[in-house]
Amino acid sequence: LASLPQPPQGVTVNVALVQGGEALNIIPEHASVTIDVRAIDHDESMFPLVVVTWTGLASDSDFEAFFAAQRKLLARNQPYVQIADATNAKVMSSTHRRMIAEFSEQTSADAARLCKGTTVIISNAIVRGGMTAVLWIAKLSYPIEVAATFDEALAIATRWARGAGLVL
């Protein structure tokens, strides 16, 4: 693992499980290593489109880096649309859900003014349906929709951008 290239900023890579062999000092017939990759990638390269990609089960430091990137985005003081791709994300802990709720509360005024919409990509139809139902009830400071694919999310983000006079 040490000989591999350094992962991009915001990505953590850890050896999670090593299996193999039946006795000491005997080369096993089979062996395996499971590597855990966790990340929240915050990509502003297509601004005013921001793409946030959640991979694996993010750590506290991943969330802190995400919040710092979001604060920096808000500090630009320019309108944007956002796609949050949760296709490869694991279920968040209650601690991380609370961290997001607190961050959202702290930044709601700026987000309401600058974020013209966020589309969350959830590939699982049941989870997507549950999230959609929650969004019907929730009082959010900016529009949020749920999509099944990146292409669907991009179409929604493009509609919001055009409505706000933004060019993607």
VOGU-3710 file (C-alpha; in Angstrom, 3 decimals, decimal comma):
1> laslpqppqg> 0,000/0,000/0,000  2,868/2,366/0,806  4,266/1,927/-2,722  1,019/3,059/-4,379  0,626/6,687/-5,491  -0,793/9,057/-2,912  -4,590/9,263/-3,144  -6,151/12,616/-4,016  -6,803/15,089/-1,212  -9,897/14,089/0,751
11> vtvnvalvqg> -9,540/10,364/-0,005  -8,488/7,940/2,727  -7,244/4,451/1,887  -6,769/1,815/4,602  -6,089/-1,898/4,708  -9,266/-3,162/6,379  -8,843/-6,955/6,289  -6,043/-9,390/5,442  -6,834/-13,098/5,128  -4,793/-16,129/4,092
21> gealniipeh> -2,937/-19,195/5,187  -3,578/-21,957/7,664  -0,324/-22,080/9,628  2,753/-19,975/10,394  5,750/-20,008/8,039  3,855/-21,711/5,170  3,065/-19,835/1,979  -0,722/-19,857/1,617  -2,388/-21,145/-1,529  -4,775/-18,169/-1,437
31> asvtidvrai> -4,646/-14,784/0,261  -6,721/-11,612/0,079  -6,545/-8,026/1,192  -9,583/-5,760/1,513  -8,872/-2,068/1,118  -11,322/0,508/2,440  -11,600/3,737/0,410  -13,465/6,676/1,920  -13,962/10,071/0,447  -16,108/13,076/-0,078
41> dhdesmfplv> -14,879/14,677/-3,289  -15,905/18,313/-3,764  -15,419/19,309/-7,420  -15,921/22,947/-8,453  -14,092/22,611/-11,783  -17,381/23,057/-13,721  -18,608/26,019/-11,639  -21,419/27,106/-11,341  -22,037/23,339/-11,262  -20,582/21,761/-8,124
51> vvtwtglasd> -20,371/17,967/-7,948  -19,950/16,308/-4,561  -19,219/12,578/-4,693  -19,590/10,465/-1,558  -17,647/7,166/-1,537  -17,713/4,550/1,198  -18,246/5,390/4,835  -16,795/8,856/5,387  -14,816/9,663/8,527  -15,187/12,695/10,791
61> sdfeaffaaq> -12,195/14,284/9,052  -13,833/13,655/5,645  -16,905/15,538/6,868  -14,806/18,394/8,269  -13,020/18,699/4,902  -16,399/18,681/3,135  -17,730/21,429/5,433  -14,586/23,506/4,811  -15,062/23,129/1,039  -18,727/24,108/1,329
71> rkllarnqpy> -17,819/27,183/3,425  -15,269/28,168/0,791  -17,937/27,701/-1,896  -20,358/29,951/-0,009  -17,604/32,521/0,544  -17,344/32,930/-3,263  -20,717/34,658/-2,930  -21,817/33,434/-6,376  -24,926/31,401/-7,233  -24,438/27,716/-8,036
81> vqiadatnak> -26,239/24,406/-8,515  -25,047/21,188/-6,938  -25,136/17,466/-7,611  -24,504/15,166/-4,632  -23,658/11,701/-5,957  -24,338/9,153/-3,202  -24,284/6,151/-5,564  -21,289/4,557/-3,798  -21,840/5,960/-0,319  -22,455/3,877/2,765
91> vmssthrrmi> -25,178/4,730/5,269  -24,129/7,647/7,485  -23,887/7,309/11,234  -26,237/9,290/13,453  -23,232/11,418/14,449  -22,582/12,350/10,825  -26,251/13,063/10,170  -26,198/15,395/13,188  -23,004/17,076/11,899  -24,702/17,716/8,546
101> aefseqtsad> -27,843/19,051/10,238  -25,785/21,444/12,373  -23,724/22,597/9,382  -26,894/23,087/7,320  -28,437/25,171/10,086  -25,302/27,328/10,415  -25,117/28,004/6,669  -28,823/28,029/5,752  -29,091/31,771/5,064  -26,130/31,802/2,647
111> aarlckgttv> -27,180/28,496/1,066  -30,727/29,797/0,540  -29,345/32,860/-1,220  -26,680/31,140/-3,346  -27,676/27,509/-3,943  -30,227/27,388/-6,755  -30,807/23,656/-6,224  -29,203/20,376/-5,213  -29,871/17,007/-6,804  -28,987/13,915/-4,781
121> iisnaivrgg> -28,209/10,768/-6,775  -29,438/7,613/-5,045  -29,418/4,488/-7,197  -31,500/2,302/-4,847  -35,183/2,824/-5,705  -36,417/2,145/-2,160  -33,957/4,553/-0,558  -34,668/7,113/-3,289  -38,397/6,850/-2,571  -37,815/7,300/1,155
131> mtavlwiakl> -35,633/10,346/0,574  -38,233/11,836/-1,767  -40,913/11,403/0,918  -38,705/13,094/3,522  -38,149/16,011/1,140  -41,907/16,484/0,763  -42,124/17,110/4,513  -38,831/18,875/5,231  -38,583/22,652/5,221  -35,371/23,335/3,316
141> sypievaatf> -33,758/26,637/2,424  -33,200/25,694/-1,249  -34,689/23,173/-3,700  -33,572/19,545/-3,470  -34,601/16,699/-5,760  -33,592/13,051/-5,903  -32,406/11,349/-9,099  -31,448/7,792/-10,038  -28,542/8,596/-12,378  -25,960/11,285/-13,027
151> dealaiatrw> -27,593/12,143/-16,365  -30,956/12,674/-14,660  -29,287/14,790/-11,952  -27,481/16,864/-14,577  -30,765/17,535/-16,417  -32,342/18,780/-13,162  -29,286/20,907/-12,299  -29,302/22,370/-15,816  -32,976/23,320/-15,461  -32,256/25,065/-12,140
161> argaglvl> -29,193/26,824/-13,577  -31,131/28,140/-16,562  -33,928/29,334/-14,270  -31,349/31,301/-12,280  -29,658/32,714/-15,394  -26,556/30,537/-14,928  -24,710/28,888/-17,800  -23,331/25,387/-17,280
//
